[in-house]
Amino acid sequence: MKRFYVFKDGKQCGSTATRETAIDMIHEHQKLETHYLLRSEFSIIEGEEEFIPYPSRQKAPRKKMGLQR
């Protein structure tokens, strides 16, 4: 699944499914800027999201040892 990751000053602040919503997110963050000299830098990175499952925690079956009498 393609995702668009939004970064503010080098830190990820969100991700969206489309480029247009990522730009809308940036505009919303820019509206919250209060000082004209202290403006943040925004960037977008397009990437592929992939979920990696944890390895199975099941123990390998033990071999049965023959009873010796």
N, C-alpha and C positions, 0 to 999 in steps of 0.2 A: 504494500500500500504506500503510495507516494504521500509525503507530508512536507509541509513548508514550516521550517523552524525559524522563529523570530528571536533575534538577539538584540539586547539593549546594553550598550557599552561592554560587549564581549560576553555577557551572561545571558543564557537562554531565559526568555520570559514567557514563552508559549509556543504552541504549534497548531497548525490548522490544516485542513484538507485541501484548500485552494489558495492560489496566490492572491486573489482578490480579498479574501477574508484576512490574510496575513497583512496586507496593506492597510485594511480597515483597522486592524489591531494596532498597527504602528501609529496611525492617525489618532486613535483614541489615547494612546500613551503620550503623543506629542501635545494633545490638548491639555494634559495635566501638568506640563512644564510651566513653571512659574517665573523663572528668571531667564531673561534673554541671552545672558552670557553663559549660563550653565546648561547648555543644551546637550542632550544625550545623542549618541550615534546609534542608529538602528541598521540592522542588516537582516537579510533573509537567506536561508540555505535550503535548497530543495534536496530531499533525501528519501531513501527507502526505509520504511520502518519495518523492523523484523524482531519478532519475539523469540528469545532463546529459552527453552524450558530447562529447568534444573535436571541434572542427571538423576536416575532412579536411585533411591536410597535402600532398595531391597538388598538384603544380604544374599550372596550366592549360596545355593543349597550345599549343606555339608555332606560329604561322602560318609556313608555308614561303614563303620569299622566292624569287621566280623568279631564275634565273641570268641575268645580263646579260653578253653577250660583245661 
